[in-house]
Amino acid sequence: MPNAGKNNTTIAHLFDLLDRWRHLPAYQLERRADIFFALFLPEVLGKHLKVDINPILVPEFPIKKESNNQSKKADYLALSKDGERAFLIELKTDMRSIDEDQIKFLKCTARKGIDEIVEGLKSIAKSESVRRNPQTRGQYFRLFHELEECGLIKIPNRDDLEKLLPSGQCRTPEYEKCIEKVEIGKCPRSLEIVYILPDEWAEKIEALKRDIRKIYFKDFSEHAKQQGIIGRRFSKSLDCWKKQAELCLP
């Protein structure tokens, strides 16, 4: 066990903590480890799908529900560099957290396409709950900015929108007009679902068998161990995380 009296701040110790704590009740490894997957995701995804991936990822990507202006989240949105393909990506470090309702929701979203998803984001951004909250307005502006950076949308009125965010004018028609002018840049011809999973026994889960691409921890491990100190230590933990937590010793 790590020495509790020692101020250990190395990368190795960080991963040692993740390796141990994932065995504890209610500890959500994927919420803590997602940043490490993100470091290598564009390269691993690109190699797996034989396409160049834009290095800009959008985490916790919101997707509007059918019935209201609330959203469900995909763990990441990724795009190919040429803008032709888009990917909704889910990370699972525990197979028991796979939600069949989430799979159905993502499949339904993929059939709609990116243009409808962007329209849903605009609808959320114009909703009362967002307009009345300066912090949330700012967060959605940052989301639109990220989507523009990766070429998915255009914000022809960026300066006007930025001026309205911190002001008391959030309820005026000007704010809604600024959001409404957000438009699709290059619309991807396909929207695909990708699950990142601990091991190939995931194939036994019926809901994952059709219309979903799968990348396994071993794919990340093989790539990461060639990518410096963090990569090598991450690779070591990935080999551990493939095993169901409570069925193996830390």
C-alpha positions as CSV (number, residue, x, y, z in Angstrom):
1,M,0.0,0.0,0.0
2,P,1.3,3.5,-0.7
3,N,3.0,5.2,2.2
4,A,0.3,7.5,3.7
5,G,2.9,9.7,5.4
6,K,4.8,10.5,2.2
7,N,3.9,13.4,0.0
8,N,3.9,11.3,-3.2
9,T,2.8,13.3,-6.2
10,T,4.2,11.2,-9.1
11,I,2.3,10.0,-12.1
12,A,2.8,6.5,-10.9
13,H,1.2,7.3,-7.6
14,L,-1.8,8.9,-9.3
15,F,-2.5,5.7,-11.2
16,D,-1.8,3.6,-8.1
17,L,-4.7,5.5,-6.5
18,L,-7.0,4.8,-9.4
19,D,-6.0,1.2,-9.4
20,R,-6.9,0.8,-5.7
21,W,-9.9,3.1,-5.5
22,R,-11.8,1.5,-8.4
23,H,-12.5,-1.5,-6.1
24,L,-14.4,0.7,-3.6
25,P,-18.2,1.1,-3.4
26,A,-19.6,3.8,-5.6
27,Y,-16.3,4.9,-7.0
28,Q,-16.7,5.8,-10.7
29,L,-13.4,5.2,-12.4
30,E,-14.6,6.4,-15.8
31,R,-15.3,9.8,-14.5
32,R,-11.7,10.2,-13.2
33,A,-9.9,8.3,-16.0
34,D,-11.6,9.9,-19.0
35,I,-9.0,12.6,-19.4
36,F,-6.3,9.9,-19.9
37,F,-8.4,8.2,-22.5
38,A,-8.8,11.5,-24.2
39,L,-5.0,12.0,-24.5
40,F,-4.8,9.0,-26.8
41,L,-8.3,8.8,-28.3
42,P,-7.8,10.6,-31.6
43,E,-4.8,8.4,-32.5
44,V,-6.5,5.1,-31.3
45,L,-9.8,5.9,-33.0
46,G,-8.1,6.9,-36.2
47,K,-6.0,3.8,-36.3
48,H,-9.0,1.6,-35.5
49,L,-11.2,3.2,-38.1
50,K,-8.5,4.0,-40.6
51,V,-9.3,7.7,-40.7
52,D,-7.5,10.9,-39.6
53,I,-9.3,12.2,-36.5
54,N,-9.5,15.9,-35.6
55,P,-7.5,16.4,-32.3
56,I,-10.3,18.6,-30.9
57,L,-12.7,16.4,-28.8
58,V,-15.9,17.7,-27.2
59,P,-16.4,15.9,-23.9
60,E,-19.9,15.5,-22.2
61,F,-21.5,16.4,-25.5
62,P,-25.2,17.3,-24.9
63,I,-27.9,15.8,-27.1
64,K,-31.4,17.2,-26.8
65,K,-34.2,15.0,-25.7
66,E,-37.3,14.7,-27.9
67,S,-39.8,15.9,-25.3
68,N,-38.1,18.9,-23.8
69,N,-34.9,21.1,-23.7
70,Q,-33.1,18.8,-21.3
71,S,-30.2,16.7,-22.7
72,K,-28.5,13.4,-22.4
73,K,-24.7,13.3,-22.8
74,A,-22.3,11.3,-25.0
75,D,-18.9,11.0,-23.3
76,Y,-17.1,12.5,-26.4
77,L,-17.9,13.9,-29.8
78,A,-15.1,13.4,-32.4
79,L,-14.8,14.3,-36.1
80,S,-12.6,13.2,-38.9
81,K,-10.2,15.8,-40.1
82,D,-11.9,16.1,-43.5
83,G,-15.3,16.6,-41.7
84,E,-16.9,13.7,-43.5
85,R,-17.5,11.5,-40.4
86,A,-18.6,12.2,-36.9
87,F,-18.5,9.9,-33.9
88,L,-20.5,9.7,-30.6
89,I,-18.2,7.9,-28.1
90,E,-19.1,6.2,-24.9
91,L,-16.4,5.1,-22.4
92,K,-17.2,2.2,-20.0
93,T,-14.8,1.0,-17.4
94,D,-17.4,-1.3,-15.8
95,M,-19.5,-3.5,-18.1
96,R,-22.4,-3.3,-15.6
97,S,-22.8,0.4,-16.3
98,I,-23.8,-0.2,-19.9
99,D,-27.3,1.2,-20.3
100,E,-29.5,-0.3,-23.0
101,D,-31.7,2.8,-23.0
102,Q,-28.6,4.9,-23.6
103,I,-27.6,2.7,-26.5
104,K,-31.1,3.1,-28.1
105,F,-31.0,6.8,-27.6
106,L,-27.6,7.1,-29.3
107,K,-28.8,4.9,-32.2
108,C,-31.8,7.1,-32.6
109,T,-29.5,10.2,-32.5
110,A,-27.2,8.7,-35.2
111,R,-30.2,8.2,-37.5
112,K,-31.1,11.9,-37.2
113,G,-27.7,13.3,-38.1
114,I,-25.6,16.2,-37.0
115,D,-27.7,19.0,-38.5
116,E,-30.7,18.0,-36.2
117,I,-28.3,17.7,-33.2
118,V,-27.0,21.2,-33.7
119,E,-30.6,22.5,-34.0
120,G,-31.3,20.8,-30.7
121,L,-28.3,22.5,-29.1
122,K,-29.6,25.9,-30.4
123,S,-33.0,25.1,-28.9
124,I,-31.4,24.3,-25.5
125,A,-29.3,27.5,-25.6
126,K,-32.4,29.6,-26.2
127,S,-34.4,27.9,-23.4
128,E,-35.4,29.9,-20.3
129,S,-33.2,27.8,-18.0
130,V,-30.1,28.7,-20.0
131,R,-31.0,32.3,-20.8
132,R,-31.5,33.2,-17.2
133,N,-28.2,31.7,-16.0
134,P,-25.1,33.7,-17.0
135,Q,-22.8,30.7,-16.2
136,T,-24.7,28.3,-18.3
137,R,-25.0,30.8,-21.2
138,G,-21.2,31.1,-21.1
139,Q,-20.8,27.3,-21.1
140,Y,-23.0,26.9,-24.2
141,F,-21.1,29.7,-25.9
142,R,-17.9,27.8,-25.2
143,L,-19.5,24.7,-26.6
144,F,-20.4,26.5,-29.9
145,H,-16.9,27.9,-30.0
146,E,-15.4,24.4,-29.7
147,L,-17.7,23.1,-32.4
148,E,-16.6,26.0,-34.7
149,E,-13.0,25.3,-33.9
150,C,-13.4,21.7,-35.2
151,G,-15.2,22.9,-38.3
152,L,-18.7,21.6,-37.5
153,I,-20.5,25.0,-37.3
154,K,-20.1,28.6,-38.1
155,I,-20.8,31.5,-35.8
156,P,-21.2,34.6,-38.1
157,N,-22.3,36.7,-35.1
158,R,-19.6,35.7,-32.6
159,D,-18.8,39.3,-31.4
160,D,-22.5,40.1,-30.9
161,L,-23.1,36.9,-29.0
162,E,-20.1,37.4,-26.8
163,K,-21.2,40.9,-25.8
164,L,-24.6,39.6,-24.7
165,L,-23.4,36.7,-22.5
166,P,-22.4,38.7,-19.4
167,S,-25.0,41.4,-19.8
168,G,-28.6,41.7,-18.5
169,Q,-29.9,41.5,-22.0
170,C,-30.2,37.7,-22.0
171,R,-34.0,37.8,-22.3
172,T,-34.0,40.1,-25.3
173,P,-34.7,39.0,-28.9
174,E,-31.1,39.9,-29.7
175,Y,-29.8,36.9,-27.8
176,E,-32.1,34.5,-29.5
177,K,-31.3,36.0,-32.9
178,C,-27.6,35.5,-32.2
179,I,-28.1,31.8,-31.4
180,E,-30.4,31.3,-34.3
181,K,-27.7,32.5,-36.8
182,V,-25.4,29.6,-35.7
183,E,-25.2,27.4,-38.8
184,I,-23.7,24.1,-39.9
185,G,-20.2,24.4,-41.4
186,K,-19.6,21.1,-43.1
187,C,-22.2,18.5,-42.3
188,P,-20.7,15.0,-41.9
189,R,-22.1,12.4,-44.2
190,S,-22.2,9.8,-41.4
191,L,-22.6,9.8,-37.6
192,E,-21.3,6.6,-35.9
193,I,-21.4,5.2,-32.4
194,V,-18.3,4.0,-30.7
195,Y,-18.0,2.2,-27.4
196,I,-14.7,2.0,-25.5
197,L,-14.9,-1.2,-23.5
198,P,-12.7,-3.2,-21.0
199,D,-12.6,-6.5,-23.0
200,E,-14.0,-8.4,-25.8
201,W,-16.5,-10.3,-23.7
202,A,-18.6,-7.3,-24.2
203,E,-19.7,-9.1,-27.4
204,K,-22.0,-11.1,-25.2
205,I,-24.1,-8.0,-24.6
206,E,-26.8,-8.2,-27.2
207,A,-27.4,-4.4,-27.4
208,L,-23.8,-3.8,-28.5
209,K,-23.8,-6.2,-31.4
210,R,-25.3,-4.1,-34.1
211,D,-24.5,-0.7,-35.6
212,I,-21.9,0.0,-32.9
213,R,-18.1,0.1,-33.3
214,K,-16.1,-1.1,-30.4
215,I,-12.6,-0.3,-29.2
216,Y,-11.1,-2.2,-26.3
217,F,-8.7,-1.3,-23.5
218,K,-6.0,-3.5,-25.1
219,D,-6.1,-1.2,-28.2
220,F,-5.4,1.8,-25.9
221,S,-2.8,-0.1,-24.0
222,E,-0.8,-1.1,-27.1
223,H,-0.8,2.5,-28.3
224,A,-0.2,4.3,-25.0
225,K,2.8,2.2,-23.9
226,Q,4.8,3.7,-26.7
227,Q,3.9,7.3,-25.7
228,G,6.2,8.4,-22.9
229,I,6.0,8.2,-19.1
230,I,2.2,8.9,-18.8
231,G,1.4,6.5,-21.6
232,R,3.5,3.7,-20.2
233,R,1.9,4.0,-16.8
234,F,-1.6,4.3,-18.2
235,S,-1.0,1.2,-20.3
236,K,-0.1,-0.7,-17.1
237,S,-3.3,0.3,-15.4
238,L,-5.4,-0.5,-18.5
239,D,-4.1,-4.1,-18.3
240,C,-5.4,-4.1,-14.8
241,W,-8.7,-2.3,-15.5
242,K,-9.7,-5.0,-18.1
243,K,-10.6,-7.2,-15.1
244,Q,-13.8,-6.7,-13.2
245,A,-12.9,-4.7,-10.1
246,E,-14.2,-6.8,-7.2
247,L,-13.0,-10.0,-8.8
248,C,-9.3,-9.2,-8.6
249,L,-6.9,-7.9,-6.0
250,P,-5.6,-4.3,-6.3
